[in-house]
Amino acid sequence: MPATNVPRQFGLHPMVLSGERAGSAVNYIAGQGIDRKRMTAIGYGESKLLNKCACEGSYVVKCTEEEHAVNRRTEFKIMKF
């Protein structure tokens, strides 16, 4: 699944990046023929991390790039068939 990604050193807020990533996923799926009205893009920023690697504001946890990459993801929740 393609997604946007801007390195942390540029200082963009994680919520902005997360929203862009979610929007890119919706754009990709819509481009495959799925009606946009059936999808909602939600960016969670650092509120739903899978590990300890937060890096918002002055709060930075030292992690490898691989550890940070775990938190850059797109999830799908199917509400009904």
N, C-alpha and C positions, 0 to 999 in steps of 0.2 A: 504494500500500500504506500503510495508516494505521500510524503509529508514535508512541510517546510521545516527548516531548522536553521537557526542562527546561533553561532557560538556564544557561550555565556559571557565571554570577555567584552562583547559589545554592549552589555548592560541593559538589554531589553528585558522587561518584566516577564517572568515566567507565565503569567496569566495571558499576556498578549501572544506569546509564542504558542501556548497551548490552544488558544482560540484559533490562531492561524492554522495550526496543524489539523484541528478538527474540521475547519472550513475546507481545507485542501482535500481531506478524505471525502467529504460530501461532494465536492466538485468532481473528484475522480469517479465516484460511484454514479453520480448523475450523468457523467460523460459515457458511462457504460449502458445508459438507457433506463435507469431507475428514476422515477419521479421525485423531484426535490421535496415535494409536499409530504413525502413519506419519511423524511429524515430530519433530524435536529442535530446541529453541531453544538457541543458544549465543551468548553475548555476549563479544566480544573486547576491549571497551574501547578503549584506544589502542594495542593491540599490532599492529593491521593497518591503519594509516593509509595513505591514498592520496596524502598530501602531507605537508609538514613541520609542519602545524598541531597540535602537541601542547599540552595545557594541564592537565597533571596535577600537583598539588602546587605546589611552588615553581618548577617548570619550565614556563614559559609562552612560547610563540612568538607574536609579534605577527602576526595574520592578520586578514583581513576576514571578515565574517560569511559571505560567499559561499564563501570558502576553507574555513572550518570546516564549512559545510554539506556539502561534498563527502564528509566522513568520517562523516556521519550517514546511514547507508544500511542496507538489508537485502539480503542476498544469499541465493540458493537454490542448493543443490547437490543435483542429482538423482542418487541412488545407484544405482537400478535401475528398470526399467520393469516 
